[in-house]
């Protein structure tokens, strides 16, 4: 029984790491498992645009955002309070 529970944790950690790689890409800045932030919203500090990672569209071009320009948000109001505008593709109602 304990072996099954341990295997479940390993599988969950692997699945989380794959989601990070899918969202952020793999490079020297890819976070380690203990640094994982599963925030739903990603802000581009260069363009001040926020994306909904649960509704990502091809027009978002999230993969092109440089790691140093990425900022995570737990909520859309938090991003709005920080001065970010909605992505027209994944959130809509952009002010741009």
C-alpha positions in Angstrom: 0.0 0.0 0.0 2.8 2.5 0.9 4.5 1.7 -2.4 1.4 2.7 -4.3 1.1 5.9 -2.3 4.8 6.7 -3.0 4.3 5.9 -6.7 1.3 8.3 -6.8 3.4 11.1 -5.4 6.1 10.5 -8.0 3.6 10.4 -10.8 2.0 13.7 -9.5 5.4 15.4 -9.4 6.2 14.2 -12.9 2.9 15.5 -14.2 3.4 18.9 -12.6 6.9 19.1 -14.1 5.5 18.3 -17.5 2.9 21.1 -17.1 5.6 23.6 -16.2 7.7 22.6 -19.2 4.5 22.9 -21.4 3.7 26.4 -20.1 7.2 27.9 -19.6 9.5 25.9 -21.8 12.7 24.1 -20.7 15.9 26.1 -20.1 18.3 27.1 -17.4 15.5 29.1 -15.8 13.0 26.2 -15.5 12.0 26.0 -11.9 12.8 23.1 -9.7 9.9 21.1 -8.3 10.1 22.9 -4.9 9.8 26.3 -6.7 6.6 25.4 -8.6 4.0 28.1 -8.7 0.7 26.9 -10.1 -0.7 30.4 -10.6 -3.5 30.6 -13.2 -2.5 34.0 -14.7 0.8 35.0 -16.3 1.8 38.6 -16.9 4.2 39.8 -19.5 6.2 42.6 -17.7 7.4 43.9 -21.0 3.9 44.4 -22.6 1.9 44.6 -19.3 -0.5 42.0 -20.7 -1.9 39.2 -18.5 -2.8 35.7 -19.9 -5.2 33.0 -18.5 -3.1 29.9 -18.6 -6.2 27.7 -18.3 -7.5 29.2 -21.6 -4.3 29.7 -23.6 -4.8 30.4 -27.3 -2.2 30.3 -30.2 -2.5 34.1 -30.5 -1.2 34.5 -26.9 2.4 33.5 -27.9 3.2 32.7 -24.3 6.3 30.7 -25.4 7.8 33.8 -26.8 7.7 35.7 -23.4 11.3 35.8 -22.0 11.6 34.3 -18.6 12.8 37.6 -17.1 9.5 39.2 -18.3 7.2 36.6 -16.7 5.2 37.4 -13.6 2.7 35.0 -12.0 -0.7 36.1 -10.5 -3.1 34.1 -8.5 -6.1 36.1 -9.7 -7.1 38.4 -12.5 -7.9 41.3 -10.0 -4.4 41.0 -8.7 -3.0 41.5 -12.2 -5.4 44.4 -12.9 -4.3 46.1 -9.6 -0.7 45.7 -10.8 -1.6 47.6 -14.0 -1.9 44.7 -16.4 -4.4 44.6 -19.3 -6.3 41.5 -20.5 -4.9 39.4 -23.3 -7.5 39.9 -26.1 -7.1 36.2 -27.1 -7.4 34.2 -23.9 -9.3 36.6 -21.6 -10.9 39.2 -23.9 -12.2 42.7 -23.1 -8.7 44.2 -23.7 -8.5 47.9 -23.2 -6.0 48.1 -26.1 
